[in-house]
Amino acid sequence: MKMPQELVIQKLEQQVKTLQYDCAELQKHNDELADRVKKLASRQPVWPKGYQPRRFVPRTPNRHSSERN
């Protein structure tokens, strides 16, 4: 049984409409997320209360440890 040509065209048009709607929703959601990322990326970092960042200083080897061996 073969479907009539008009019915096939109608189903394909319906499918195209649903896909266009889904694409529009995804584009809107993507724009909202891009705005959130831009906002978060451009703000200054906030350190937790009481946190004091320290510069890393490598430890020098203990001079007494090599003399004992």
C-alpha positions, -999 to +999 in steps of 0.1 A: +000+000+000+014+033-011+006+065+007-008+093-015+016+120-024-003+147-007-003+128+026+035+124+025+040+161+018+016+170+046+035+148+071+069+162+060+056+198+064+043+189+099+077+175+107+095+206+094+073+228+115+081+209+147+118+209+140+117+247+133+100+252+166+125+230+185+154+249+168+139+283+178+136+271+214+172+259+215+185+291+200+166+311+227+180+289+254+215+292+239+213+330+239+203+330+276+232+308+285+256+329+265+245+360+284+249+342+317+284+330+308+294+365+296+281+380+329+299+354+351+332+356+331+334+394+334+329+398+371+356+401+397+363+369+417+351+370+453+372+352+479+356+334+508+356+353+541+389+349+558+408+335+529+442+349+523+459+338+491+496+331+495+524+331+470+540+297+465+576+296+477+594+263+471+610+248+502+647+248+504+663+215+514+671+212+550+709+217+554+711+194+585+696+164+568+725+160+543+752+163+570+738+133+590+742+108+562 
